[in-house]
Amino acid sequence: PGPGRCAHFVPRKRRFCRMIPAPGRRFCGEHGHEEEQNDRKRIPCPLDPKHTVYEDQLQKHLKKCNSREKPKPVYFVQDINAGLKDVAEIPEKQVPLSSLSIEELQNLIIKLKKASNGLELHLKEQILSHQALQEALNDPKNGESAFKHLKQQASILGNMEKLHLLGPGRCFVEFGAGRGKLSHWVDIALENVESVQFLLVERATTRFKVDGKHKGRDSIFERLQVDIQHLCLNKVPILEKKRLPVVGIGKHLCGAATGMNYRCV
């Protein structure tokens, strides 16, 4: 282990734990059960079994555990973007296609064709780029994964510019923000633009966020730790105050989250 670091070896990461143990101890609190002279028992936290806690300090830990249920923010409205739950919309019994007769299957195909008639089903692929990412795209240190994400972000910005969405006096809401890289590049593209806000919507706690890179700049960055399913944009204080036009953006959304995203906007 490194100087002053925990002596527990983490096989999955092939290195020693980097937490700092208490004075006079070889192991950190998480791995304190390995201390030979330590007779205190550690148990999984009932709120999140991914971490452990001393059994005799459980009640104290539960009051400050990061996984405890926190008060709901003002913009939390239960299932506001979940879609209609009308009884007529959800059949009581789901019938697998394999159990349908030929006649029933043909009738279903006719209904589907009728429902989709007139819809524009062929989307034109439009891969663009943006000058804000040119330097990063040309960096030889990029691995295959990093280059792939940069190309996707550049194309999103290129399409936003073509749709005249990059401009002053707007609030960009990044859904499924993760580390916030897409908002980061939008902010870079709008370097000299005034009155711009960013709301980064992410339900999970995220490490290695890029938000800190924007401290001291004119842009306002704010994180909303909430599931898109329960997010009411009308009640977000920063939007209530300035009432800027909203531009919704996203890169890491599954199909269900995309549907909720549309309803939210």
C-alpha positions as CSV (number, residue, x, y, z in Angstrom):
1,P,0.0,0.0,0.0
2,G,1.0,3.6,-0.5
3,P,2.2,5.6,2.5
4,G,-0.6,6.3,5.0
5,R,-3.1,4.2,2.9
6,C,-5.2,1.2,3.7
7,A,-3.5,-2.3,3.6
8,H,-6.5,-4.0,2.0
9,F,-5.7,-5.4,-1.5
10,V,-8.6,-5.1,-4.0
11,P,-8.3,-8.1,-6.4
12,R,-10.9,-6.7,-8.9
13,K,-8.8,-3.5,-9.3
14,R,-5.4,-5.2,-8.8
15,R,-4.2,-2.6,-6.3
16,F,-4.4,-1.6,-2.7
17,C,-7.3,0.4,-1.3
18,R,-6.5,4.1,-1.3
19,M,-8.6,5.1,1.7
20,I,-6.9,6.6,4.7
21,P,-7.1,4.6,7.9
22,A,-7.5,6.1,11.4
23,P,-4.3,7.0,13.3
24,G,-2.6,3.8,14.5
25,R,-4.6,1.5,12.2
26,R,-3.5,-0.4,9.1
27,F,-7.0,-0.6,7.5
28,C,-9.6,2.0,6.7
29,G,-13.1,1.9,8.2
30,E,-14.5,-0.1,5.3
31,H,-11.9,-2.8,5.7
32,G,-11.5,-2.5,9.5
33,H,-12.7,-6.1,10.0
34,E,-9.3,-7.2,8.7
35,E,-7.6,-5.6,11.6
36,E,-6.3,-8.4,13.9
37,Q,-6.9,-6.5,17.1
38,N,-10.3,-5.2,16.0
39,D,-13.1,-7.1,17.7
40,R,-15.9,-4.7,16.4
41,K,-18.3,-6.3,13.9
42,R,-19.1,-4.7,10.6
43,I,-22.4,-5.4,8.8
44,P,-23.9,-4.4,5.4
45,C,-25.7,-1.1,5.6
46,P,-29.5,-1.8,5.4
47,L,-30.0,1.2,3.1
48,D,-27.3,0.2,0.7
49,P,-25.5,-3.2,1.2
50,K,-22.7,-2.1,-1.2
51,H,-21.0,-0.6,1.9
52,T,-20.6,-1.8,5.5
53,V,-20.8,-0.1,8.9
54,Y,-19.8,-0.9,12.5
55,E,-22.8,-2.7,14.1
56,D,-22.5,-0.6,17.3
57,Q,-22.7,2.6,15.2
58,L,-25.6,1.6,12.9
59,Q,-28.2,4.0,14.2
60,K,-25.7,6.9,14.0
61,H,-24.8,5.9,10.5
62,L,-28.4,5.7,9.3
63,K,-29.0,9.3,10.1
64,K,-26.2,10.5,7.8
65,C,-25.9,7.7,5.2
66,N,-25.8,9.0,1.6
67,S,-28.4,6.4,0.6
68,R,-31.0,7.5,3.1
69,E,-34.3,8.9,1.8
70,K,-33.9,12.6,1.4
71,P,-36.7,15.3,1.3
72,K,-38.2,15.5,-2.2
73,P,-37.3,18.7,-4.1
74,V,-40.0,21.1,-5.2
75,Y,-39.7,20.0,-8.8
76,F,-40.4,16.3,-7.8
77,V,-44.0,15.3,-8.9
78,Q,-44.6,11.6,-8.7
79,D,-44.9,10.0,-12.2
80,I,-45.7,13.3,-14.0
81,N,-43.9,12.1,-17.1
82,A,-44.8,8.4,-16.8
83,G,-47.6,8.6,-19.4
84,L,-51.2,7.6,-19.1
85,K,-52.2,4.7,-17.0
86,D,-55.7,4.3,-18.3
87,V,-57.2,0.8,-17.9
88,A,-58.2,0.8,-21.5
89,E,-54.6,1.5,-22.5
90,I,-53.1,-1.5,-20.7
91,P,-54.7,-4.9,-21.5
92,E,-55.3,-7.1,-18.5
93,K,-53.9,-10.1,-20.2
94,Q,-51.0,-9.8,-22.6
95,V,-51.3,-12.3,-25.5
96,P,-48.0,-13.5,-27.1
97,L,-47.9,-13.3,-30.9
98,S,-47.0,-17.0,-31.1
99,S,-50.4,-17.9,-29.7
100,L,-52.4,-16.0,-32.4
101,S,-54.1,-17.8,-35.3
102,I,-53.1,-16.9,-38.9
103,E,-56.4,-15.0,-39.3
104,E,-55.8,-13.0,-36.0
105,L,-52.2,-12.2,-37.1
106,Q,-53.3,-11.0,-40.5
107,N,-55.9,-8.7,-38.9
108,L,-53.3,-7.3,-36.6
109,I,-51.0,-6.6,-39.5
110,I,-53.8,-4.8,-41.3
111,K,-54.4,-2.6,-38.2
112,L,-50.7,-1.8,-37.8
113,K,-50.5,-0.8,-41.5
114,K,-53.6,1.4,-41.1
115,A,-52.2,3.1,-38.0
116,S,-48.8,3.8,-39.5
117,N,-50.2,4.9,-42.9
118,G,-48.9,8.4,-43.7
119,L,-46.2,8.5,-41.0
120,E,-42.7,9.5,-42.0
121,L,-40.9,6.3,-41.1
122,H,-37.6,7.0,-42.9
123,L,-35.3,9.3,-41.0
124,K,-32.4,10.9,-42.8
125,E,-29.1,10.2,-41.2
126,Q,-27.3,13.5,-40.7
127,I,-23.8,13.1,-39.2
128,L,-22.4,16.6,-38.7
129,S,-19.6,18.2,-36.7
130,H,-18.8,21.4,-34.8
131,Q,-15.7,23.5,-34.6
132,A,-15.8,23.6,-30.8
133,L,-14.7,20.0,-30.8
134,Q,-12.1,20.0,-33.6
135,E,-9.1,20.3,-31.3
136,A,-10.3,17.5,-29.0
137,L,-11.2,15.3,-32.1
138,N,-7.6,15.7,-33.5
139,D,-6.0,14.8,-30.2
140,P,-3.8,11.7,-30.9
141,K,-4.1,10.6,-27.2
142,N,-7.8,9.7,-27.8
143,G,-8.6,6.0,-27.6
144,E,-11.3,4.4,-29.7
145,S,-14.0,4.9,-27.1
146,A,-13.2,8.6,-26.4
147,F,-13.1,9.3,-30.1
148,K,-16.5,7.7,-30.6
149,H,-18.1,9.8,-27.9
150,L,-16.5,13.0,-29.2
151,K,-17.8,12.3,-32.7
152,Q,-21.3,11.8,-31.3
153,Q,-21.1,15.0,-29.3
154,A,-19.8,17.0,-32.3
155,S,-22.6,15.7,-34.4
156,I,-25.2,16.7,-31.8
157,L,-23.8,20.2,-31.7
158,G,-23.6,20.4,-35.5
159,N,-27.3,19.4,-35.7
160,M,-28.2,21.9,-33.0
161,E,-26.4,24.7,-34.9
162,K,-28.2,23.8,-38.1
163,L,-31.5,24.0,-36.2
164,H,-30.5,27.4,-34.8
165,L,-30.7,26.1,-31.2
166,L,-27.2,27.4,-30.2
167,G,-27.8,31.0,-29.1
168,P,-28.1,33.4,-26.2
169,G,-30.9,33.6,-23.7
170,R,-31.6,29.9,-23.4
171,C,-31.7,27.2,-20.8
172,F,-30.2,23.9,-22.0
173,V,-31.5,20.9,-20.1
174,E,-29.3,17.8,-20.5
175,F,-31.3,14.7,-19.7
176,G,-29.4,11.7,-18.5
177,A,-26.4,14.0,-18.1
178,G,-23.9,11.6,-16.4
179,R,-20.7,13.6,-16.1
180,G,-22.2,16.5,-18.1
181,K,-19.9,16.3,-21.1
182,L,-22.5,17.3,-23.6
183,S,-23.4,20.5,-21.7
184,H,-19.7,21.1,-21.4
185,W,-19.2,21.2,-25.2
186,V,-22.4,23.3,-25.7
187,D,-20.9,25.8,-23.2
188,I,-17.6,25.8,-25.1
189,A,-19.5,26.4,-28.4
190,L,-21.3,29.4,-26.7
191,E,-18.1,30.9,-25.2
192,N,-19.0,34.5,-25.8
193,V,-22.7,34.2,-25.5
194,E,-24.6,35.8,-22.6
195,S,-27.6,34.7,-20.4
196,V,-27.1,30.9,-20.8
197,Q,-28.2,28.3,-18.2
198,F,-27.6,24.6,-17.9
199,L,-29.7,22.1,-16.0
200,L,-28.1,18.7,-15.8
201,V,-30.7,16.0,-15.0
202,E,-29.3,12.8,-13.6
203,R,-30.9,10.4,-11.2
204,A,-27.7,8.7,-10.0
205,T,-24.8,10.1,-8.0
206,T,-22.1,10.8,-10.5
207,R,-18.3,10.8,-10.1
208,F,-15.8,12.8,-12.1
209,K,-18.3,15.5,-13.1
210,V,-17.0,18.2,-15.4
211,D,-19.3,20.9,-13.8
212,G,-16.3,22.3,-11.9
213,K,-14.6,23.4,-15.1
214,H,-17.2,26.0,-15.5
215,K,-16.9,27.8,-12.2
216,G,-16.1,31.5,-12.6
217,R,-17.7,31.7,-16.1
218,D,-20.9,33.5,-16.9
219,S,-22.8,30.3,-17.6
220,I,-24.9,28.9,-14.8
221,F,-24.6,25.2,-14.2
222,E,-27.1,23.4,-11.9
223,R,-27.6,19.7,-11.2
224,L,-31.0,18.1,-10.6
225,Q,-30.7,14.7,-9.1
226,V,-34.1,13.3,-10.0
227,D,-35.5,10.6,-12.3
228,I,-36.9,12.2,-15.5
229,Q,-40.1,10.3,-14.7
230,H,-40.8,12.6,-11.8
231,L,-39.3,15.9,-13.1
232,C,-41.7,18.9,-13.4
233,L,-39.7,21.6,-15.2
234,N,-42.3,24.3,-14.4
235,K,-41.3,24.0,-10.7
236,V,-37.5,24.3,-11.1
237,P,-36.7,27.5,-9.3
238,I,-34.1,28.8,-11.8
239,L,-36.6,28.3,-14.7
240,E,-39.4,29.9,-12.7
241,K,-37.2,33.0,-12.0
242,K,-35.9,33.8,-15.5
243,R,-38.4,32.0,-17.7
244,L,-35.8,31.4,-20.4
245,P,-36.7,29.3,-23.5
246,V,-35.8,25.6,-22.9
247,V,-33.7,23.4,-25.2
248,G,-33.7,19.8,-24.2
249,I,-30.6,17.7,-25.2
250,G,-29.4,14.2,-24.4
251,K,-27.0,11.5,-25.5
252,H,-27.3,8.7,-23.0
253,L,-31.0,7.9,-22.9
254,C,-32.8,4.6,-23.3
255,G,-36.1,4.4,-25.2
256,A,-38.3,4.7,-22.1
257,A,-36.4,7.6,-20.8
258,T,-36.6,9.3,-24.2
259,G,-40.4,9.1,-24.1
260,M,-40.5,10.6,-20.5
261,N,-38.1,13.3,-21.8
262,Y,-40.5,14.3,-24.5
263,R,-43.4,14.6,-22.0
264,C,-41.2,16.5,-19.6
265,V,-40.2,19.1,-22.2
